[in-house]
Amino acid sequence: MSITSDILRGHTETIILKHLCDHDSYGYEINKAIQEKTDNQYQLKDATLYSAFQRLEKAGYISSYWGDENVGARRKYYSITQQGKIYYELSKKAWEQAKELIDSLL
């Protein structure tokens, strides 16, 4: 059974922030990690991913900077802020509460 995007909709930002808690990263790398962690059952569309980056940056949860690649295209990297770490923890708790509720109903 594949995971539908409906189940994960609304948690895109939390998923991105989780990845950025580990290290700075760029869009393609984040999406690739999501695919690997889900055994290719889930991936974000580029428009969804980059819209989430814009919302997170505007809210002050992440910051961005251009990498200094010597080979290939320059990449825009994203870094989680202290405020973003706090927001991630709150979002993770909200997910855990929702999961408990759904588990009790199903």
Secondary structure, DSSP 8 states (H G I E B T S, - for coil): ----HHHHTT-HHHHHHHHHHH--EEHHHHHHHHHHHTTTS----HHHHHHHHHHHHHTTSEEEEE---SSSS--EEEEE-HHHHHHHHHHHHHHHHHHHHHHHH-
